[in-house]
Each structure stands twice: as structure tokens, then as C-alpha cells.
Amino acid sequence: STKTDKALGTVNIPHEGPEEYNNIWQKVRSMWSYVYDNYYEKYDYFHIGGDDLYLIVENLRLYLESEEIQLASNGGHYLPDGTEESQTPLFLGRRFAEGGDRDRMFISGGSGYTMNKAALKTLVVDGFPNCFPHLKTFSEDVMVATCFRKMDILPYDTKDDAGGERYMPFQPGHHLTYFPPKNPKDDWYSNYSVDVKWGKDHCAAKSVAFHYIKEDLMRRMHAILYHYC
């Protein structure tokens, strides 16, 4: 935030450059640096998202506690037992292939992305000092992935066992009704998407996040999911 307000739980985090959309990369650099400096030892995972994101916290927690993620965070060989001295960095979210190029994978910032402690430390300590430290751009999601790629850390495939996506870049209705054109390259969304299913099979049963959720829809989704109506 640009102001510290204890009642709202906001903190003023200064960043390089102007306070504007086209400078989100600098804002996010400062935010992640603040999180690392103040919360690294207090939490196991960290998630970032905007104010039009609906996050189903219980499903995110269930996913992060799963044997799949615990195994992946321990190098994929065996489950952690608490004696480990290192951790494999995990960068979780909805994978997109920039311009359809699968060698340039990034995680869509719309539905947010989740990192474990090893990923956060690697990004802030090893990545930020030399990874576009003064660049001004709105595409922070692409930049974060680029910094990770320079350190051989790639976006993790977060689909469930049925092939459903957990992190959604649009509203639920969009994913239910969207189908790609005959030539997927004719639409940026289908061109950027990576091995996804369409229609009713697109969203995982335990979906984690949806983007572009405005106030009225957010209230309605919350009421339905938590049985208030």
C-alpha cells in the first residue's frame, strides 16, 4: 500500500518509480522483499493476488498439504520428515506459454501465484539484485517467471489428477463456456494455454482461485460456497 493503516492491515512499502499500473514490476519487487524480510520465518507458503481475485483458502491449504506438493518440495524423491536442511523451490499457479512459446512459461498474475520458502528466498536474495532491477513495466508475472527461469526454476504444473486447472485466470462462467477456435493461435488465451481441458472439465473440483471477480459476484460466490444462501 501507499499508506500504513493498522485498522486495515496495510503497510506503506516504498518502491522505485511512480505509483502507476505501468510500474507494477517495481511495486511487486518491493512487496516480495518486504515479505521476505518480515515473514519468511513465520510461514511455509506465500501467495500474491489482486483485489479482483477470489481465493478459496481451504482448497489452497489442502493442495499445499498434499503428498504431491510435499514430495515436490523435497526434490520428488521422498516425503519430508522434518530433518531436511534444504528445500526445492516451488513456483505454483496457472501456467501460460508466452506467445505460445513453451520455452517461455510464466504464471498468470491474475489468479495469483504461490511460492514456498525456498522459492521466495531464491527470488529475493539471488534473483532481484541482478534481474531487471530498474525496469518499469506492468508485466510483473512475466518478469517474476523470467527471473526464476534464469535460475532454472520453472512454473509447476498445478493440474489435479483429472487434468482440471486449480488456478483460473477468468470467472467461473467463462471457463464453463469457453472453447478455443479451430486454430488455437487465433485467440491469445488458447494460444497461451498449456495442455488444458475445455468446458465443464476445465476447472478442478478443488479449484483454488478465480480472477476478474467483481464485488457482486464475489459476494455471491462466497454465499454459495459457504452456504449462506
C-alpha positions in Angstrom: 0.0 0.0 0.0 1.0 3.7 -0.1 -0.2 4.1 3.5 0.2 2.3 6.7 -3.2 1.7 8.4 -3.3 -0.8 11.3 -7.1 -0.9 11.2 -7.0 -2.1 7.6 -3.8 -4.1 8.0 -2.0 -2.2 5.3 1.7 -1.2 5.2 3.4 1.5 3.3 6.0 -0.2 1.1 8.1 2.3 -0.9 9.3 1.3 -4.3 11.3 2.7 -7.2 9.5 4.9 -9.7 5.9 6.2 -9.9 2.8 4.9 -8.3 1.1 3.6 -11.5 -0.1 0.5 -13.3 2.9 0.5 -15.7 5.2 0.2 -12.8 3.8 -2.9 -11.1 7.1 -4.7 -11.5 8.8 -2.3 -9.1 5.9 -2.5 -6.7 6.0 -6.3 -6.7 9.8 -6.4 -6.2 9.3 -4.2 -3.1 6.4 -6.3 -1.8 8.2 -9.6 -2.1 11.3 -8.1 -0.5 9.2 -6.8 2.4 7.5 -10.2 2.8 10.9 -12.0 2.9 12.3 -9.5 5.4 9.4 -9.7 7.8 7.6 -13.0 7.3 10.0 -15.6 5.9 10.4 -17.4 9.2 6.7 -17.3 10.0 5.1 -19.1 7.1 5.7 -22.1 4.8 4.0 -20.7 1.7 3.2 -17.2 0.3 0.5 -16.2 -2.2 0.1 -12.9 -4.1 -3.0 -11.7 -5.9 -5.1 -8.6 -6.7 -8.3 -7.2 -5.3 -10.4 -8.9 -8.0 -9.2 -12.4 -7.0 -11.4 -14.9 -5.2 -9.2 -17.3 -3.3 -10.6 -20.4 -1.8 -8.2 -20.7 1.1 -9.3 -24.1 2.2 -8.6 -25.6 -1.2 -5.2 -23.9 -1.4 -4.2 -25.3 2.0 -5.4 -28.7 1.1 -3.3 -28.6 -2.1 -0.2 -27.4 -0.3 -0.6 -30.1 2.3 -1.0 -32.8 -0.3 1.5 -35.6 -0.7 2.2 -34.4 -4.2 3.4 -30.9 -3.1 5.2 -32.2 0.0 7.1 -34.6 -2.2 7.8 -32.0 -4.9 9.2 -29.6 -2.2 11.6 -32.3 -1.1 13.0 -32.9 -4.6 10.5 -35.5 -5.6 12.3 -38.5 -4.1 10.7 -39.0 -0.7 8.4 -37.2 1.7 10.0 -34.7 4.2 10.3 -35.9 7.7 11.5 -32.6 9.3 15.2 -33.3 9.2 15.8 -31.8 5.8 18.3 -29.0 5.6 17.2 -27.7 2.2 14.0 -27.4 0.1 13.2 -27.5 -3.6 11.8 -24.1 -4.8 8.2 -24.4 -5.9 6.5 -21.7 -8.1 2.8 -22.6 -8.3 -0.1 -21.2 -10.3 -1.7 -21.2 -13.8 0.9 -21.7 -16.4 0.9 -19.7 -19.6 3.2 -20.1 -22.6 4.2 -16.5 -23.6 3.1 -16.1 -27.2 2.6 -19.9 -27.4 6.3 -20.5 -26.7 6.6 -23.2 -24.1 10.2 -22.3 -23.5 8.9 -19.0 -22.1 6.4 -20.3 -19.5 5.1 -17.9 -16.9 2.4 -18.0 -14.3 -0.6 -15.7 -14.9 -0.7 -13.0 -12.2 -4.5 -12.8 -12.5 -5.2 -15.8 -10.3 -2.1 -15.2 -8.3 0.9 -17.4 -7.7 2.1 -19.3 -4.7 5.7 -19.9 -3.6 7.3 -21.9 -0.9 10.1 -20.6 1.3 12.9 -21.8 -0.9 11.3 -20.0 -3.9 10.8 -16.8 -2.1 14.3 -16.7 -0.8 15.8 -17.6 -4.2 13.7 -14.8 -5.9 14.6 -12.1 -3.4 18.1 -12.9 -2.4 19.5 -14.4 -5.6 17.2 -13.0 -8.3 16.2 -9.4 -7.6 19.6 -7.8 -7.3 20.5 -8.6 -10.9 17.2 -9.3 -12.6 15.9 -6.2 -14.3 16.3 -4.1 -11.1 15.3 -0.8 -12.6 12.9 -1.9 -15.3 9.5 -0.1 -15.5 6.7 -2.5 -16.7 3.2 -3.7 -15.9 4.0 -7.4 -16.7 5.3 -8.4 -13.3 4.1 -12.0 -13.7 6.3 -12.4 -16.8 9.2 -10.8 -15.1 9.0 -13.0 -12.0 9.0 -16.1 -14.2 11.9 -14.7 -16.2 13.9 -14.2 -13.0 13.1 -17.7 -11.9 14.0 -19.2 -15.3 17.4 -17.6 -15.1 17.9 -19.8 -12.0 16.4 -22.9 -13.6 13.2 -22.7 -11.7 10.1 -23.3 -13.9 6.4 -22.9 -13.2 5.0 -26.1 -11.6 2.0 -27.9 -13.3 -0.8 -27.5 -10.8 -3.5 -29.5 -12.5 -5.3 -32.1 -10.5 -5.4 -35.9 -11.2 -8.3 -35.4 -13.7 -6.5 -32.7 -15.6 -8.5 -29.8 -14.2 -6.8 -26.4 -13.6 -6.7 -25.1 -10.0 -5.8 -21.5 -10.7 -8.3 -19.7 -13.0 -7.5 -16.5 -15.0 -11.2 -15.7 -15.6 -14.6 -16.0 -13.9 -16.2 -19.5 -13.5 -18.8 -18.9 -16.2 -16.1 -18.0 -18.7 -14.3 -21.3 -18.2 -17.5 -23.3 -18.3 -18.5 -21.9 -21.8 -15.2 -21.1 -23.5 -13.9 -23.3 -26.3 -10.9 -22.4 -28.5 -11.2 -21.5 -32.2 -10.3 -24.1 -34.8 -6.9 -22.6 -34.9 -5.9 -22.0 -31.3 -3.4 -19.4 -32.3 -6.2 -17.1 -33.4 -7.1 -16.4 -29.7 -4.4 -15.3 -27.2 -6.0 -17.3 -24.4 -6.0 -20.7 -26.2 -2.6 -19.9 -27.7 -1.1 -19.2 -24.2 -2.8 -22.2 -22.6 -0.8 -25.4 -21.9 -2.4 -28.8 -22.3 -5.8 -27.8 -20.8 -9.2 -29.3 -21.0 -12.1 -27.1 -22.0 -15.7 -26.6 -20.9 -17.0 -28.3 -17.8 -13.8 -30.3 -17.4 -11.6 -27.2 -17.3 -11.8 -26.3 -13.6 -10.6 -28.7 -10.9 -13.1 -29.9 -8.3 -10.9 -28.3 -5.7 -10.2 -25.1 -7.6 -8.0 -22.6 -5.7 -8.5 -19.2 -7.4 -10.6 -17.2 -9.9 -9.7 -13.9 -11.5 -11.9 -10.9 -12.5 -14.3 -11.4 -9.7 -16.1 -8.1 -9.1 -17.8 -7.2 -5.8 -21.3 -8.6 -6.5 -20.0 -11.9 -7.9 -17.5 -12.2 -5.1 -20.3 -11.9 -2.6 -22.5 -14.4 -4.5 -19.7 -16.9 -4.8 -18.9 -16.6 -1.1 -22.5 -17.1 -0.2 -22.9 -20.2 -2.3 -19.6 -21.8 -1.3 -20.1 -21.2 2.4 -23.8 -22.0 2.5 -25.1 -18.5 3.3 -27.9 -18.9 0.8 
